[in-house]
Amino acid sequence: DAEDHPDAFGWHPHESKDHDDHRDRASRHARGADPAENANEDDQELLRECEGHGLFLIPMADQQRWYRYHPLFAEILRKELREQDGELLLSLHARASDWFSEQGDHLEAFNQAFAAKEMHRAAEIMDTHCQDIFATQEYAWQMVEKLPREIVGRFPYILLAQVWQLEMLWQFETCAELMEKARQRIQQLERDKLLPEEKLRSLRHLLQHRELMLALMGDDLSTVQVRAQALLETYDDAHPVVRASLYTALISAQREHYKLSDVERLNALATEHLKRLPNDLGQVFHNAVVGPSRLMVGRTHAAVQALSNALRSAEHLAGKSSPLAAMVAVLLAKVHYERDELEESVKLLDRYLPQATFIGFVDQAIAGWLTKARLLM
């Protein structure tokens, strides 16, 4: 569900509750007004007192300049507004979407546009910023699923963003269908001259990247190596997570051909781009490839380090025992087994193996089950 931001506010709890004041408060909320800039000293003291007693308010930052209403209290206010003036509620969501866009919070701008039932506006936001959103949100594809398919089909960036996440969820037939839709839409945009050549070139590169990723998931590693190298040479404006994934793909392809001398150089190049992302989701997938490569060259301590860091990040992002965490944990269990740290390996597999068949590369799940079988021998 979109997390409605009639919780983040810039008005004061003691204001009168007549209709005009209600509209005034709502208007300032929709603009995301800052309490520290709009409230007088008494108001700020009241905010601090409410926060101290756990009443109504939750601080959104350490500076205590931004607050949101307690979720239950916020839901009561939303329910009241929905019953009193549903059109105003939709209008506030739309205005909040504009405000979040201005602040650079495109994920929340999308959520607010969706809550306002402005589906085309939501799709436009997602299309413009989908690479940033999908690079940091594990389940961004589920957000897109809420939009009408006929609208999504007009936006090839969204289609191709969906493909990458669904590839990691092993939904290969769906990915093939989405790529064909994207291909046809790109051709139409080119034929009708609806996009500048620069945008069309970027879309073609993205399509090639998704085809490469599908080849990687299908173990067509000779194709992966050729296409990854070609895109590194031609795809100059690639998003950091896409650029990093090309180095990651090369590590994977070269490992399968026992070409391991370049692992650390490619790792350093990928990490340089991944550091530019606001969270570690991309790094989790990258280290799930680097760890086994380090194991293969005998750098078991470095393999444990990479996979342990990835596991911590995955648990922080998606929760303990999540499929994302399991993707990494089964690989870490294999490394512990190879180091004769059998107790650690057993603990990891007992906890994570049931979740290891939902996301990631197929060989990662296989590694988990093979390690489990070897422990039982």
C-alpha positions in Angstrom: 0.0 0.0 0.0 1.1 3.6 -0.6 2.1 5.1 2.7 -0.1 8.1 2.7 1.6 11.2 3.8 -1.2 12.9 5.5 1.1 11.8 8.4 4.1 14.2 7.6 2.7 17.6 8.5 3.3 21.2 9.1 0.3 22.2 11.2 -0.5 22.2 14.9 -2.6 19.8 16.9 -4.4 22.5 18.9 -5.8 24.4 15.9 -9.6 24.7 15.7 -11.4 22.1 13.8 -13.9 24.1 11.6 -13.9 23.4 7.9 -11.8 26.4 6.9 -9.0 25.6 9.3 -9.1 22.0 8.2 -8.5 23.1 4.6 -5.7 25.4 5.7 -4.0 22.7 7.7 -4.4 20.2 4.8 -3.1 22.7 2.4 0.1 23.2 4.4 0.4 19.5 4.9 0.2 18.9 1.2 3.1 21.3 0.7 5.1 19.4 3.3 5.6 22.4 5.5 8.3 22.2 8.1 7.1 22.7 11.7 10.4 24.3 12.7 9.9 27.0 10.2 6.1 27.6 10.6 5.4 27.0 14.3 6.0 29.4 17.1 7.8 28.4 20.3 4.7 27.2 22.1 3.8 25.0 19.1 7.3 23.5 19.0 7.1 22.8 22.8 3.8 21.1 22.3 5.3 19.0 19.5 8.2 18.0 21.8 5.8 17.2 24.7 3.6 15.0 22.5 6.6 13.2 21.2 8.0 12.7 24.6 4.8 11.0 25.8 4.4 9.0 22.6 1.2 10.9 21.8 0.2 11.3 18.2 3.6 12.1 16.8 6.7 10.2 15.6 9.9 12.2 14.6 11.0 11.5 11.1 14.6 12.7 11.6 17.0 13.2 14.5 16.9 17.0 14.1 13.2 16.9 15.3 12.3 19.2 12.4 10.0 16.7 10.7 7.2 14.7 12.3 4.5 12.3 11.2 1.4 11.4 13.0 1.3 8.0 14.7 0.0 5.5 12.1 -3.3 4.8 14.0 -4.0 8.5 14.6 -3.2 9.3 10.9 -5.6 6.6 9.8 -8.4 8.0 11.9 -7.8 11.4 10.3 -7.7 10.0 6.8 -10.9 8.0 7.5 -12.6 11.2 8.7 -11.4 13.2 5.7 -12.4 10.4 3.3 -16.0 10.5 4.8 -16.3 14.3 4.9 -14.7 15.2 1.6 -13.3 12.4 -0.6 -12.5 14.8 -3.4 -10.4 16.9 -1.1 -8.5 13.8 0.0 -7.7 12.9 -3.7 -6.7 16.5 -4.3 -4.3 16.4 -1.3 -2.7 13.2 -2.6 -2.2 14.9 -6.0 -0.6 18.0 -4.4 1.5 15.8 -2.1 2.8 13.9 -5.2 3.8 17.2 -6.8 5.6 18.3 -3.6 7.5 15.0 -3.2 8.6 15.3 -6.9 10.0 18.7 -6.2 11.9 17.3 -3.2 13.3 14.5 -5.2 11.5 11.7 -3.4 10.1 10.0 -6.6 9.1 6.8 -4.9 6.7 8.7 -2.6 5.6 10.9 -5.5 4.6 7.8 -7.3 2.7 6.5 -4.2 0.9 9.7 -3.8 -0.1 9.9 -7.4 -1.4 6.4 -7.2 -3.4 7.2 -4.0 -4.8 10.2 -5.9 -6.0 7.7 -8.6 -4.0 9.6 -11.2 -2.7 6.4 -12.9 -1.1 8.1 -15.9 0.7 10.6 -13.7 2.0 7.7 -11.5 3.2 5.9 -14.6 5.0 9.0 -15.9 6.8 9.4 -12.6 7.8 5.7 -12.6 8.9 5.9 -16.2 11.1 8.9 -15.6 12.7 7.6 -12.4 12.3 3.8 -12.6 16.0 3.1 -12.8 16.6 4.9 -9.5 13.5 3.3 -7.9 14.1 -0.2 -9.1 17.8 0.0 -8.2 16.9 0.4 -4.5 13.5 -1.2 -4.1 13.5 -5.0 -4.2 9.7 -5.2 -4.9 9.3 -2.2 -7.2 7.8 -4.6 -9.8 4.8 -5.0 -7.4 4.2 -1.3 -7.4 4.0 -1.3 -11.2 1.6 -4.3 -11.1 -0.9 -2.0 -9.5 -1.1 0.2 -12.6 -3.4 -0.7 -15.5 -1.5 -2.8 -18.1 -2.7 -0.6 -21.0 -1.0 2.4 -19.4 2.2 0.5 -18.5 2.5 -0.8 -22.0 3.1 2.8 -23.3 6.2 3.2 -21.1 9.2 1.0 -22.3 11.4 2.1 -19.4 8.9 0.6 -17.0 8.6 -2.6 -19.0 12.3 -3.1 -19.0 12.7 -2.2 -15.3 10.1 -4.9 -14.5 12.0 -7.4 -16.7 15.2 -7.1 -14.6 13.6 -7.8 -11.3 11.4 -10.6 -12.6 14.4 -12.2 -14.2 15.8 -12.5 -10.6 12.5 -14.1 -9.6 12.9 -16.7 -12.4 9.8 -15.5 -14.2 11.4 -16.0 -17.6 8.3 -16.4 -19.8 6.8 -13.2 -18.4 10.2 -11.5 -19.0 10.2 -12.6 -22.6 6.7 -11.2 -23.1 7.5 -7.9 -21.5 10.7 -7.6 -23.6 8.7 -8.2 -26.8 6.2 -5.5 -25.7 9.1 -3.1 -25.0 10.7 -3.9 -28.3 7.5 -3.2 -30.2 6.9 0.0 -28.3 10.5 1.2 -29.0 10.0 0.6 -32.7 6.7 2.5 -32.6 8.3 5.4 -30.8 11.1 5.5 -33.4 8.8 5.1 -36.3 6.5 7.9 -35.1 9.4 10.1 -34.1 8.0 10.5 -30.6 11.4 10.4 -28.8 14.8 12.0 -29.5 17.5 9.7 -30.8 19.4 9.9 -27.5 16.4 8.4 -25.6 15.9 5.7 -28.2 19.5 4.8 -28.0 19.3 4.5 -24.2 16.2 2.2 -24.6 17.9 0.0 -27.1 20.9 -0.4 -24.8 18.5 -1.2 -21.9 16.8 -3.9 -24.0 20.2 -5.4 -24.8 21.1 -5.4 -21.1 18.0 -7.3 -20.2 18.7 -9.8 -23.0 22.2 -10.2 -21.5 20.7 -10.7 -18.0 18.4 -13.4 -19.4 21.3 -15.1 -21.0 23.1 -15.0 -17.6 20.2 -16.6 -15.9 20.1 -19.3 -18.6 23.8 -20.0 -18.2 24.6 -18.9 -21.8 27.9 -17.5 -20.5 29.7 -17.1 -23.8 26.9 -14.8 -24.9 27.1 -13.0 -21.6 30.8 -12.3 -22.0 30.6 -10.9 -25.5 27.5 -8.7 -24.8 28.7 -7.4 -21.5 32.0 -6.3 -23.1 30.2 -4.7 -26.0 27.8 -2.7 -23.7 30.7 -1.6 -21.5 32.2 0.0 -24.6 29.1 1.6 -26.0 26.6 2.2 -23.2 28.2 5.4 -21.9 25.2 6.8 -20.1 24.2 3.6 -18.2 22.7 4.0 -14.8 25.3 3.1 -12.0 23.5 -0.1 -11.1 23.4 -1.2 -14.8 27.1 -0.4 -15.3 28.0 -2.3 -12.2 25.9 -5.3 -13.3 28.0 -5.6 -16.5 31.1 -6.0 -14.4 29.3 -8.5 -12.2 28.1 -10.4 -15.3 31.7 -10.6 -16.5 32.9 -12.0 -13.2 30.2 -14.7 -13.4 31.0 -15.6 -17.0 34.7 -15.7 -16.5 34.4 -17.8 -13.3 32.5 -20.5 -15.3 35.4 -20.6 -17.8 37.9 -20.7 -14.9 39.3 -17.3 -15.8 39.8 -15.8 -12.3 42.7 -13.4 -12.6 40.4 -10.4 -13.2 38.0 -10.9 -10.3 39.3 -8.2 -8.0 39.7 -5.6 -10.8 36.2 -6.2 -12.0 34.9 -6.1 -8.4 36.6 -2.8 -7.8 35.0 -1.3 -10.9 31.6 -2.5 -10.0 31.9 -1.3 -6.4 32.8 2.2 -7.6 29.4 2.4 -9.3 27.5 0.7 -6.6 28.7 3.1 -4.0 26.7 5.8 -5.8 23.4 4.2 -4.9 21.4 5.2 -1.8 21.3 1.7 -0.4 23.1 -1.7 -0.7 20.6 -3.7 -2.8 22.8 -3.8 -5.8 25.8 -4.6 -3.6 24.0 -7.7 -2.2 23.5 -9.2 -5.7 27.1 -8.3 -6.7 28.6 -9.9 -3.6 26.5 -13.0 -4.3 28.7 -13.4 -7.4 32.0 -12.2 -6.0 31.9 -14.5 -2.9 31.9 -17.8 -4.9 34.5 -16.4 -7.3 36.8 -15.7 -4.3 36.1 -19.2 -3.0 37.2 -20.7 -6.3 40.6 -19.0 -6.2 41.1 -20.1 -2.5 40.5 -16.7 -0.9 38.1 -18.2 1.6 38.4 -15.4 4.2 37.6 -12.7 1.6 34.7 -14.8 0.4 33.3 -15.0 3.9 33.8 -11.3 4.3 31.9 -10.4 1.1 29.0 -12.8 1.8 28.7 -11.8 5.5 28.5 -8.1 4.5 25.9 -9.0 1.9 23.9 -11.0 4.3 23.8 -8.2 6.9 22.7 -5.7 4.1 20.1 -8.1 2.9 18.6 -8.6 6.3 18.6 -4.9 6.9 16.8 -4.3 3.6 14.4 -7.2 3.5 14.4 -8.8 6.9 15.9 -11.8 8.5 15.1 -15.1 6.8 13.9 -13.2 3.7 14.4 -14.7 0.2 17.0 -11.9 -0.4 18.9 -12.9 2.7 18.6 -16.6 1.8 20.1 -16.0 -1.6 23.4 -15.0 0.1 23.2 -17.2 3.2 23.3 -20.5 1.2 26.4 -19.4 -0.5 28.0 -18.4 2.8 27.0 -21.9 4.1 28.9 -23.4 1.3 32.1 -21.4 2.1 31.8 -22.3 5.8 31.5 -26.0 4.7 34.7 -25.7 2.6 36.5 -24.2 5.5 35.3 -27.1 7.7 33.2 -24.8 9.8 30.3 -27.3 9.7 28.3 -25.9 12.7 28.1 -22.5 11.0 27.1 -24.1 7.7 24.3 -26.1 9.4 22.9 -23.1 11.2 22.7 -21.1 8.0 21.1 -23.8 6.0 18.6 -24.7 8.7 17.5 -21.1 8.8 17.7 -20.0 5.2 17.5 -22.9 2.8 13.6 -23.1 2.7 13.6 -19.5 1.4 16.4 -20.0 -1.2 14.3 -20.9 -4.2 12.5 -17.5 -4.7 15.1 -15.1 -5.9 18.6 -14.9 -7.3 20.6 -17.1 -9.6 19.6 -20.8 -10.0 23.0 -22.0 -9.2 22.9 -20.3 -5.8 19.9 -22.4 -4.7 21.6 -25.5 -6.1 24.7 -24.7 -4.0 22.6 -24.6 -0.9 21.0 -28.0 -1.5 24.3 -29.6 -2.5 25.9 -28.4 0.7 23.0 -29.7 2.7 23.4 -33.1 1.0 27.1 -33.2 1.7 26.5 -32.4 5.4 24.1 -35.3 5.7 26.7 -37.8 4.2 
